[in-house]
């Protein structure tokens, strides 16, 4: 696979090079120069495939001979060893549950595949890698768990102090070993800025042997295409649903758009956000105007300057009208989130976390606007409700069952390093 930068000022590289580099040297994000497109007969052949089998077909068509087909199938089978069920709520509405991995968040898919890809391509004679990742909530736990104990690799997780849930924090601050948790005195945008500044500093990047596991990493983004195709292939043949994506840094939506480009039968997308609405405002005005992020109940979506908007704009040649043709947006307040959680429980007996509630509200709002005869709706559930029990339980009026691994994580002592939001502080730590 030939990978190029969204900014066009960096030389083309192989997938392996893009995987290990994370960010392109011109500050852009790596993207496939071209995406193969499967026709309807190929998708029909893949119907009924497991997550790993489908991933081997999709990613195999991209990476070519850079990774042997047998090796790719084996690492995907090892990484994607959990289900991604589609739960139907009514005739026109279903939820895609992406939280059945080891950290109970959708980011397990990308992080676990990325860890195995990096381990596969990283030569034994090369210096150890430092995986630097910024998290607004679930990324930190997924990446830390995926890379914990991987030889010749250390993980540094940057997170906004006091702005992730207790369960989320426990998942990446209690592992120790090759995982370092760093509480930044600031917002997620500060963490993301620090990570980008570190990657943009050639001397620091080389000394620390930095690579990324954020959604700026193409190696984490591409595996996320798999669950979109897997979900729509569980529907009746001929179905082309609208998919609502709870969106913060917009990597999830970018992966969905790539799956659609590969021919997956998807009609269009709804990007459902919190009041951190940079992308909805962009779709309305055609102008990118980032703002400082605001803390909300859906903290993993509290992103004021979403990185992957750059990928989406590149995919569509920076033509906002072309994006509008396949992506609409909805914006939701904390009061809306509470209403969504309450409504899902009352109408369907379905217990949802805040991010899933936003996706549900976006789907219902879009279905109402489309009127009778509209295609079916899928919405993505990105985290287990137990990760946000302090929000969910008062709304539904009863406890949420907590999976045993989350109970164990909460009981372990935390190991945290604190820094100010300055590159010099991060550089000294690295």
KAHUTA-V570388 format. One record per residue. N is the residue number from 0. RES is the residue in three letters. PHI is phi in whole degrees, 0 to 359 (none if undefined). PSI is psi as a letter, one per 30 degrees, with the letter a starting at -180 (NA if undefined). NEAR is the number of other ideal C-beta (glycine too) atoms within 8 Angstrom. Layout:
n-><N	N>
res-><RES	RES>
phi-><PHI	PHI>
psi-><PSI	PSI>
near-><NEAR	NEAR>
This chain:
n-><0	1	2	3	4	5	6	7	8	9	10	11	12	13	14	15	16	17	18	19	20	21	22	23	24	25	26	27	28	29	30	31	32	33	34	35	36	37	38	39	40	41	42	43	44	45	46	47	48	49	50	51	52	53	54	55	56	57	58	59	60	61	62	63	64	65	66	67	68	69	70	71	72	73	74	75	76	77	78	79	80	81	82	83	84	85	86	87	88	89	90	91	92	93	94	95	96	97	98	99	100	101	102	103	104	105	106	107	108	109	110	111	112	113	114	115	116	117	118	119	120	121	122	123	124	125	126	127	128	129	130	131	132	133	134	135	136	137	138	139	140	141	142	143	144	145	146	147	148	149	150	151	152	153	154	155	156	157	158	159	160	161	162	163	164	165	166	167	168	169	170	171	172	173	174	175	176	177	178	179	180	181	182	183	184	185	186	187	188	189	190	191	192	193	194	195	196	197	198	199	200	201	202	203	204	205	206	207	208	209	210	211	212	213	214	215	216	217	218	219	220	221	222	223	224	225	226	227	228	229	230	231	232	233	234	235	236	237	238	239	240	241	242	243	244	245	246	247	248	249	250	251	252	253	254	255	256	257	258	259	260	261	262	263	264	265	266	267	268	269	270	271	272	273	274	275	276	277	278	279	280	281	282	283	284	285	286	287	288	289	290	291	292	293	294	295	296	297	298	299	300	301	302	303	304	305	306	307	308	309	310	311	312	313	314	315	316	317	318	319	320	321	322	323	324	325	326	327	328	329	330	331	332	333	334	335	336	337	338	339	340	341	342	343	344	345	346	347	348	349	350	351	352	353	354	355	356	357	358	359	360	361	362	363	364	365	366	367	368	369	370	371	372	373	374	375	376	377	378	379	380	381	382	383	384	385	386	387	388	389	390	391	392	393	394	395	396	397	398	399	400	401	402	403	404	405	406	407	408	409	410	411	412	413	414	415	416	417	418	419	420	421	422	423	424	425	426	427	428	429>
res-><UNK	UNK	UNK	UNK	UNK	UNK	UNK	UNK	UNK	UNK	UNK	UNK	UNK	UNK	UNK	UNK	UNK	UNK	UNK	UNK	UNK	UNK	UNK	UNK	UNK	UNK	UNK	UNK	UNK	UNK	UNK	UNK	UNK	UNK	UNK	UNK	UNK	UNK	UNK	UNK	UNK	UNK	UNK	UNK	UNK	UNK	UNK	UNK	UNK	UNK	UNK	UNK	UNK	UNK	UNK	UNK	UNK	UNK	UNK	UNK	UNK	UNK	UNK	UNK	UNK	UNK	UNK	UNK	UNK	UNK	UNK	UNK	UNK	UNK	UNK	UNK	UNK	UNK	UNK	UNK	UNK	UNK	UNK	UNK	UNK	UNK	UNK	UNK	UNK	UNK	UNK	UNK	UNK	UNK	UNK	UNK	UNK	UNK	UNK	UNK	UNK	UNK	UNK	UNK	UNK	UNK	UNK	UNK	UNK	UNK	UNK	UNK	UNK	UNK	UNK	UNK	UNK	UNK	UNK	UNK	UNK	UNK	UNK	UNK	UNK	UNK	UNK	UNK	UNK	UNK	UNK	UNK	UNK	UNK	UNK	UNK	UNK	UNK	UNK	UNK	UNK	UNK	UNK	UNK	UNK	UNK	UNK	UNK	UNK	UNK	UNK	UNK	UNK	UNK	UNK	UNK	UNK	UNK	UNK	UNK	UNK	UNK	UNK	UNK	UNK	UNK	UNK	UNK	UNK	UNK	UNK	UNK	UNK	UNK	UNK	UNK	UNK	UNK	UNK	UNK	UNK	UNK	UNK	UNK	UNK	UNK	UNK	UNK	UNK	UNK	UNK	UNK	UNK	UNK	UNK	UNK	UNK	UNK	UNK	UNK	UNK	UNK	UNK	UNK	UNK	UNK	UNK	UNK	UNK	UNK	UNK	UNK	UNK	UNK	UNK	UNK	UNK	UNK	UNK	UNK	UNK	UNK	UNK	UNK	UNK	UNK	UNK	UNK	UNK	UNK	UNK	UNK	UNK	UNK	UNK	UNK	UNK	UNK	UNK	UNK	UNK	UNK	UNK	UNK	UNK	UNK	UNK	UNK	UNK	UNK	UNK	UNK	UNK	UNK	UNK	UNK	UNK	UNK	UNK	UNK	UNK	UNK	UNK	UNK	UNK	UNK	UNK	UNK	UNK	UNK	UNK	UNK	UNK	UNK	UNK	UNK	UNK	UNK	UNK	UNK	UNK	UNK	UNK	UNK	UNK	UNK	UNK	UNK	UNK	UNK	UNK	UNK	UNK	UNK	UNK	UNK	UNK	UNK	UNK	UNK	UNK	UNK	UNK	UNK	UNK	UNK	UNK	UNK	UNK	UNK	UNK	UNK	UNK	UNK	UNK	UNK	UNK	UNK	UNK	UNK	UNK	UNK	UNK	UNK	UNK	UNK	UNK	UNK	UNK	UNK	UNK	UNK	UNK	UNK	UNK	UNK	UNK	UNK	UNK	UNK	UNK	UNK	UNK	UNK	UNK	UNK	UNK	UNK	UNK	UNK	UNK	UNK	UNK	UNK	UNK	UNK	UNK	UNK	UNK	UNK	UNK	UNK	UNK	UNK	UNK	UNK	UNK	UNK	UNK	UNK	UNK	UNK	UNK	UNK	UNK	UNK	UNK	UNK	UNK	UNK	UNK	UNK	UNK	UNK	UNK	UNK	UNK	UNK	UNK	UNK	UNK	UNK	UNK	UNK	UNK	UNK	UNK	UNK	UNK	UNK	UNK	UNK	UNK	UNK	UNK	UNK	UNK	UNK	UNK	UNK	UNK	UNK	UNK	UNK	UNK	UNK	UNK	UNK	UNK	UNK	UNK	UNK	UNK	UNK	UNK	UNK	UNK	UNK	UNK	UNK>
phi-><none	269	246	234	273	299	263	72	250	244	292	297	224	284	299	301	294	295	300	282	282	81	259	289	296	272	87	276	256	288	221	295	300	211	250	293	243	273	277	302	299	292	296	297	297	276	300	90	290	289	304	292	296	295	298	297	291	289	288	299	291	267	281	58	270	292	228	302	303	294	295	296	299	293	289	292	296	289	284	257	259	218	278	231	282	255	255	278	262	209	296	244	222	216	246	262	273	255	249	263	278	294	252	61	213	299	288	300	300	294	293	290	293	302	301	286	297	296	299	289	265	279	293	298	278	274	298	301	271	248	271	258	221	257	227	259	166	276	301	303	294	296	290	301	295	294	260	299	83	290	300	58	217	239	241	241	255	264	218	285	303	78	238	239	290	299	292	302	299	298	289	238	262	248	277	66	63	271	249	247	263	236	275	263	282	171	261	302	302	294	297	295	298	299	298	296	296	296	292	278	263	302	294	294	301	287	296	268	54	284	216	246	233	289	289	292	283	296	291	269	286	301	299	291	300	298	287	294	297	299	292	289	283	275	275	298	306	92	289	227	283	270	246	262	243	293	233	233	267	70	292	299	293	302	295	297	295	293	299	297	297	281	103	304	285	234	289	191	230	243	267	261	233	281	289	282	247	304	287	304	292	297	296	283	250	81	244	268	227	299	228	303	290	243	290	224	293	261	294	293	254	274	232	270	226	293	298	281	300	298	295	296	297	297	302	254	60	58	258	295	294	294	294	301	294	237	227	246	223	219	240	223	272	297	297	299	302	301	296	296	298	295	291	299	290	290	278	235	65	254	264	234	279	299	292	295	298	294	299	300	298	297	293	294	298	291	296	296	289	284	81	296	81	290	294	296	242	248	229	268	258	258	206	291	299	295	289	227	302	294	270	286	299	296	281	269	78	202	291	259	297	256	300	305	299	287	299	295	297	295	277	280	290	273	233	228	253	252	222	281	279	231	300	300	293	293	300	297	294	295>
psi-><k	k	k	l	k	f	f	g	g	k	l	k	l	l	e	e	e	e	e	f	e	d	k	l	f	g	f	l	k	k	l	k	e	k	k	l	k	k	l	e	e	e	e	e	e	f	k	f	l	l	e	e	e	e	e	e	e	e	e	e	f	e	f	b	g	e	k	k	e	e	e	e	e	e	e	e	e	e	e	i	h	l	l	i	l	j	j	k	e	a	f	g	k	l	k	j	j	g	g	g	a	f	g	h	l	f	f	e	e	e	e	e	e	e	e	e	e	e	e	e	f	j	k	f	f	l	l	k	k	j	j	k	k	k	k	g	d	f	e	e	e	e	e	e	e	e	f	k	f	k	k	h	k	l	k	j	j	k	l	j	k	g	g	l	l	e	e	e	e	f	f	f	f	g	e	a	b	g	k	k	k	j	j	k	i	a	l	e	e	e	e	e	e	e	e	e	e	e	f	f	j	e	e	e	e	e	e	f	h	k	l	l	g	l	f	f	k	e	f	f	e	e	f	f	f	e	f	e	e	e	e	f	f	f	l	k	k	f	k	i	l	k	k	k	j	k	k	d	f	g	e	e	e	e	e	e	e	e	e	e	e	f	g	k	i	k	e	a	l	k	j	k	l	a	f	i	h	e	e	e	e	e	e	e	f	g	k	j	i	l	l	k	l	k	k	l	f	i	f	f	g	i	k	f	i	k	e	f	e	e	e	e	e	e	e	g	h	h	j	e	e	e	e	f	f	f	k	l	l	k	k	k	l	e	e	e	e	e	e	e	e	e	e	e	e	e	e	f	g	k	k	l	l	e	e	e	e	e	e	e	e	e	e	e	e	e	e	e	e	f	a	k	g	l	l	l	k	k	k	k	j	f	k	k	f	f	f	h	e	f	e	e	e	f	e	f	g	l	l	k	k	k	k	e	e	e	e	e	e	f	f	k	k	k	j	k	k	k	l	l	h	k	e	e	e	e	e	e	e	NA>
near-><10	9	14	11	13	13	9	8	6	11	3	6	11	9	12	8	9	13	14	11	11	12	13	13	8	9	8	13	14	13	12	11	8	5	8	7	7	10	7	7	6	9	14	8	6	13	8	4	10	6	13	12	10	14	13	12	10	13	13	10	9	12	10	7	5	9	10	6	8	6	9	13	11	8	12	15	9	8	13	14	6	8	6	13	7	12	9	7	9	6	5	7	13	12	16	15	11	13	11	9	13	8	11	14	15	14	13	15	16	14	16	14	16	16	14	12	12	16	9	9	11	11	5	5	3	7	4	7	14	13	14	16	15	14	17	18	11	16	16	16	14	16	19	15	14	12	15	11	6	10	4	7	14	10	15	12	15	13	18	13	9	3	11	11	10	7	13	16	12	13	14	17	10	11	9	5	6	9	13	9	15	14	11	14	8	9	12	14	12	11	17	14	9	15	14	12	10	16	12	9	10	7	6	11	12	7	7	10	11	13	14	14	17	15	14	11	13	13	13	16	15	12	14	15	14	15	13	15	15	12	13	15	12	6	10	4	5	5	10	8	12	17	17	16	14	17	13	14	12	17	15	14	14	14	13	15	13	14	14	12	9	14	11	12	9	14	6	10	15	16	16	16	17	15	9	14	10	15	13	12	10	13	13	7	7	5	6	7	8	6	7	6	12	9	7	14	9	14	13	13	15	17	15	13	9	12	15	15	12	10	14	14	11	11	11	10	6	6	7	10	6	9	12	9	7	9	14	10	13	13	9	13	9	8	6	11	17	10	9	14	16	10	9	14	13	6	7	8	4	10	10	15	14	14	13	17	15	18	17	15	15	16	16	10	10	14	12	7	6	7	6	3	3	9	8	11	16	15	18	15	14	16	16	10	12	12	14	13	12	8	12	15	11	7	10	11	5	5	5	11	5	8	9	6	8	15	9	8	11	9	5	8	4	9	7	8	8	7	12	6	11	8	9	6	10	14	10	6	10	12>
